[in-house]
Amino acid sequence: MDTKSAVTMRLGEMSFQLKETHDFNWLQHMGNVFAVFDQQDSGNLCFGIEKDGLKKFVKYAGAKTMDYEGDPKEAIDRLKKSVEIYEELAHPHLVNLERHFQVDQGYVLVFEWFPGECLHSHWSFPPPAKYEDPESPFYRFKHLPLPFKLDSLQIIYELHVYAERKHFVAVDFYDGSIMHDFHNNATKICDIDLYKKKPFTNTMGRLWGSTRFMSPEEFELGAVIDERTNVFNMGAVAFCLVGGELDRSFEKWEASKELYEVASCAVEKDRNKRFGSVEEFLHAWNKALKR
């Protein structure tokens, strides 16, 4: 971050940095800002607000954030388009979008507050702290009892079976899209802004996303992105949460041999060797769970 060109903004007791000043009067009228998430590279700026004892999560595009190199207008357009995705994929396992609206310089999405922590909070715990710091949400999640982690995977898989039935492919899903409430051992999915309706073809070469979760076709210009791509993603998240992440050896795997075989099949580089859909994958996963 080039702090020389940064402008410090203040909202109540919270401060954050942007590339230039921006009007947030609309936000101050919504309640007290108690949290700011300003280090995403998406062009979005997020806030926790509270009014009359009720908390909300606000996602905003329009400001020139420090870690975004694109045009704020493009960030606004992406955020607007995400509304339809959240509405169509509304589900108990997904953060709940309550309303959205235009302001003078940008666009706003307001979500019901979920008291979870992002498992890839790179702004607070960049690697290797993510893996080594006992305060890191990822570290704490990895040290939960195995049944809790398998419950979280079940939630992730059920949501993506639902998304697949709605003809969506999961673009840019990674551990930063997973929130876990450690007090209640509850998991929800957030940040599905870039999910796409099928048919969808890779027009970028390298799609949006974390390399740790991406299939070979997500790096291939002109490749079809479909159910088998989703399957790879689901296998990768299994290795992230109950295995050695990119070290996909059985030695790093925490669960049964049967589940390992299911996850390994899901992340086959040859897409034709993977399960045909997330629903098929989940059926095999649940069958292995019962063994």
C-alpha positions in Angstrom: 0.0 0.0 0.0 1.4 3.4 -0.9 0.6 5.3 2.3 2.0 8.5 0.8 -1.0 8.8 -1.5 -3.5 7.6 1.1 -6.3 9.8 2.6 -7.4 8.9 6.1 -11.2 8.9 6.5 -13.0 8.9 9.8 -16.5 7.6 10.6 -17.3 7.9 14.3 -14.4 6.2 16.1 -13.4 4.2 13.0 -10.7 5.3 10.6 -9.6 3.8 7.2 -7.7 4.8 4.2 -8.7 5.5 0.6 -6.9 6.9 -2.5 -9.1 10.1 -2.3 -11.8 11.6 -0.1 -15.3 10.3 -0.4 -18.7 11.3 0.9 -20.2 8.8 3.4 -23.0 11.0 4.8 -25.5 8.3 3.6 -23.8 5.8 5.8 -23.7 8.0 8.9 -27.4 8.3 8.8 -27.8 4.5 8.9 -26.2 4.0 12.3 -23.0 3.8 14.2 -20.0 2.4 12.3 -18.3 -0.2 14.5 -16.2 -2.0 12.0 -14.5 -1.2 8.6 -13.1 -3.8 6.1 -11.1 -1.7 3.7 -8.4 -4.0 2.3 -10.3 -6.1 -0.3 -9.0 -6.0 -3.9 -12.5 -6.1 -5.3 -13.2 -2.3 -5.1 -15.7 -2.9 -2.4 -15.6 -1.3 1.0 -17.5 -3.0 3.9 -18.8 -1.8 7.2 -20.4 -3.1 10.3 -23.1 -0.7 11.5 -25.4 -0.7 14.5 -28.6 1.2 15.2 -31.0 0.7 18.1 -29.1 -2.4 19.1 -29.4 -4.0 15.7 -26.3 -4.8 13.6 -26.1 -4.8 9.8 -23.3 -5.5 7.3 -23.0 -3.0 4.5 -21.1 -3.6 1.3 -20.4 -0.5 -0.8 -18.8 0.2 -4.2 -17.9 3.6 -5.5 -14.9 4.7 -3.4 -11.3 4.5 -4.6 -10.0 1.8 -2.2 -6.3 1.3 -1.7 -6.0 -2.2 -2.9 -8.2 -1.9 -6.0 -6.5 -1.0 -9.3 -9.6 -0.9 -11.5 -12.3 1.8 -12.2 -14.8 2.3 -9.4 -17.5 2.3 -12.0 -16.7 -1.4 -12.8 -16.9 -2.2 -9.1 -20.3 -0.5 -8.9 -21.5 -2.5 -11.9 -20.3 -5.8 -10.4 -22.0 -5.0 -7.1 -25.3 -4.1 -8.8 -25.2 -7.3 -10.8 -24.6 -9.4 -7.6 -28.0 -8.4 -6.3 -29.7 -10.8 -8.6 -27.4 -13.6 -7.6 -28.1 -13.1 -3.9 -31.8 -12.9 -4.5 -31.9 -16.0 -6.7 -29.7 -18.0 -4.4 -31.3 -16.9 -1.1 -30.8 -19.8 1.3 -30.3 -20.4 5.0 -26.6 -21.2 4.4 -26.0 -17.9 2.6 -25.8 -14.4 4.2 -29.1 -12.7 3.8 -29.4 -9.6 1.6 -32.0 -7.3 3.0 -32.0 -4.3 0.7 -29.9 -2.4 -1.8 -29.9 1.1 -3.2 -28.1 3.8 -5.2 -26.4 6.7 -3.6 -24.8 9.7 -5.3 -21.3 8.2 -5.8 -22.0 4.5 -5.6 -24.1 1.5 -4.8 -25.0 -0.1 -1.4 -26.0 -3.6 -0.3 -27.2 -4.2 3.2 -27.0 -7.7 4.8 -28.4 -9.2 7.9 -25.5 -9.3 10.4 -23.9 -12.7 11.0 -21.6 -12.9 14.0 -19.0 -15.0 12.2 -15.4 -14.5 11.3 -13.9 -14.9 7.8 -11.6 -17.9 7.5 -9.3 -16.0 5.2 -9.0 -12.6 6.9 -5.8 -11.8 5.0 -5.9 -8.2 6.1 -5.5 -9.3 9.8 -3.6 -12.6 9.4 -1.6 -12.8 6.2 0.2 -16.0 5.6 2.0 -17.5 7.5 0.0 -15.9 10.4 -3.2 -17.5 9.0 -1.7 -20.9 9.8 0.4 -20.2 12.9 -1.3 -17.5 14.9 -3.7 -18.9 17.5 -5.8 -15.8 17.1 -6.3 -16.4 13.4 -9.9 -17.6 12.5 -8.4 -20.2 10.1 -6.0 -21.5 12.8 -8.9 -21.7 15.3 -11.1 -23.5 12.8 -8.5 -26.0 11.9 -8.2 -26.9 15.6 -11.9 -27.5 16.0 -13.0 -31.1 16.5 -13.4 -33.0 13.2 -17.2 -33.3 13.4 -17.6 -29.5 13.6 -15.5 -29.1 10.4 -17.4 -31.8 8.6 -20.6 -30.0 9.6 -19.3 -26.8 8.0 -18.4 -28.7 4.8 -21.9 -30.1 4.7 -23.3 -26.6 4.8 -21.0 -25.5 2.0 -21.9 -28.5 -0.2 -25.6 -28.2 0.4 -25.6 -24.5 -0.7 -23.6 -25.4 -3.8 -26.0 -28.2 -4.7 -28.8 -25.6 -4.5 -26.7 -23.2 -6.6 -26.1 -25.8 -9.2 -29.8 -26.6 -9.4 -30.3 -22.9 -10.1 -27.7 -23.3 -12.9 -24.9 -21.3 -11.3 -21.2 -21.9 -11.3 -19.1 -20.8 -8.3 -16.6 -18.3 -9.5 -14.2 -17.0 -6.9 -15.3 -19.3 -4.1 -12.5 -19.8 -1.5 -12.0 -19.8 2.2 -12.5 -16.0 2.2 -16.1 -16.8 1.3 -16.6 -18.9 4.5 -17.6 -17.3 7.8 -17.7 -19.3 11.0 -19.4 -18.3 14.3 -17.1 -20.0 16.9 -19.5 -19.3 19.7 -22.4 -21.1 18.1 -20.4 -23.4 15.8 -22.4 -22.1 12.8 -21.1 -21.5 9.2 -22.5 -19.3 6.5 -21.3 -18.4 3.0 -20.7 -14.9 1.9 -19.3 -13.0 -1.1 -20.8 -14.8 -4.0 -20.8 -11.7 -6.1 -19.0 -13.3 -9.1 -21.0 -16.5 -9.4 -22.2 -17.0 -13.0 -25.2 -18.5 -14.7 -24.5 -21.3 -17.1 -23.6 -21.7 -19.9 -20.4 -19.9 -18.9 -17.1 -19.8 -20.8 -13.8 -18.6 -19.5 -13.2 -15.3 -21.4 -10.4 -14.1 -19.1 -7.7 -16.8 -19.2 -7.2 -16.7 -15.4 -10.6 -16.2 -13.8 -11.1 -14.4 -10.5 -10.3 -16.6 -7.5 -7.6 -18.1 -5.3 -5.3 -20.5 -7.1 -5.6 -22.9 -4.1 -9.2 -23.6 -5.1 -9.2 -23.2 -8.9 -9.5 -26.0 -11.5 -7.2 -26.2 -14.6 -10.1 -24.9 -16.8 -10.3 -21.7 -14.7 -6.9 -20.8 -16.2 -7.7 -21.8 -19.8 -9.1 -19.2 -22.2 -12.2 -20.5 -23.9 -12.7 -23.4 -21.5 -16.3 -24.4 -20.3 -16.9 -23.6 -16.6 -19.6 -25.9 -15.4 -20.7 -28.6 -12.8 -17.3 -30.4 -13.0 -15.6 -27.1 -12.2 -17.8 -26.7 -9.2 -16.9 -30.3 -8.1 -13.2 -29.4 -8.2 -13.9 -26.4 -6.0 -15.8 -28.5 -3.5 -12.9 -31.0 -3.4 -10.4 -28.2 -2.9 -12.3 -26.8 0.1 -12.3 -30.2 1.7 -8.5 -30.3 1.5 -8.4 -26.8 2.8 -10.6 -27.4 5.9 -9.7 -31.1 6.8 -6.5 -31.6 4.9 -3.2 -30.0 4.0 -4.7 -27.6 1.5 -2.4 -27.8 -1.6 -0.6 -30.8 0.1 -3.3 -33.3 -0.8 -1.5 -36.3 0.6 -3.4 -38.7 2.9 -0.8 -38.0 5.6 -2.2 -34.5 5.9 -5.8 -35.7 5.8 -7.8 -35.6 9.1 -10.8 -37.7 8.1 -11.4 -41.2 6.9 -9.8 -42.9 3.9 -13.2 -43.1 2.2 -13.7 -39.4 2.4 -10.2 -38.8 1.2 -10.9 -40.9 -1.9 -14.1 -38.8 -2.6 -12.2 -35.5 -2.2 -9.3 -36.8 -4.4 -11.7 -37.8 -7.2 -13.2 -34.3 -7.0 -9.8 -32.5 -7.6 -8.7 -34.6 -10.6 -7.0 -32.4 -13.1 -8.7 -34.4 -15.9 -12.3 -33.1 -15.5 -13.7 -36.2 -17.1 -12.5 -38.2 -14.0 -14.4 -36.0 -11.6 -17.9 -36.4 -10.4 -20.4 -35.1 -12.9 -22.0 -32.6 -10.5 -21.9 -31.4 -6.9 -25.0 -33.4 -6.2 -23.3 -36.5 -7.3 -20.2 -35.6 -5.3 -22.3 -34.9 -2.2 -24.0 -38.3 -2.5 -20.7 -40.0 -2.6 -19.4 -37.9 0.3 -22.4 -38.7 2.5 -22.2 -42.4 1.6 -18.5 -42.3 2.7 -19.4 -40.5 5.9 -21.6 -43.4 7.0 -19.0 -46.1 6.5 
